[in-house]
Amino acid sequence: MVPLVNLGARDPVDRIATTKAVDPGRNNILVVYEAWWAAHGNKEVPAKNLDSSVVDAIAETAAGRDGGIRYSRQYIAKWLVKHTNTRVGGYVLISILIESPKTPRPVYHYALKLTKNE
């Protein structure tokens, strides 16, 4: 079987990279990850202690159709849960379960890690 590339077709891998580069969802996540990396690096952070630049970047993803920003503490928490283990731009967001006898329920901390795979 002859690969399509040998017959003059475009390499499908090139198309994947192009598609990823123009995907607005991926670009929004990357904006958040870059703000996170600038503010926290790879440190573990509870959601309540996120830098305001990270919260603002996440809030931008909640912009309403009329352009107004609509977000809450719960929106930030849901965004973090939804994007845990998401790999974009050489980063991956991970969650770390913190259990303590002082708290009635477990608490999650989040960290951004560098990864070679996207």
C-alpha positions, 0 to 999 in steps of 0.5 A: 500500500502506498502512503498518500503523502507519496502520491502528493497528498498533504500530510495529515499530521500537518493538518492536525497541527494547523487545526489545533492552532486555530481551535478557539477552545484550545487557545482559551485553555492555553491563555489560562495555562500561560497565566497560571504558569506566570503566576504559580509555576508548577506549585500546588494551589487550592482553587481559592488561592489562585492568582487574580490573573488566572481567575481573570483568564478563566473568567474570560471563558465565561463571557456571555453572548453579550460580551459581559463577564459572568463567572463565580467561585463555582464556575472556577471550580467547575472549570478546574475539574473539567480541565484536569488532565487536559494537555495543551501547549506543553502543559497539563493541569493535574489535581491533588487530593488533600485529605485532612481530619480538620476538614469535613470533606476532601479538598483538591489542590491543582498544579500545572506541569510541563509535558512534552506531549500535547 
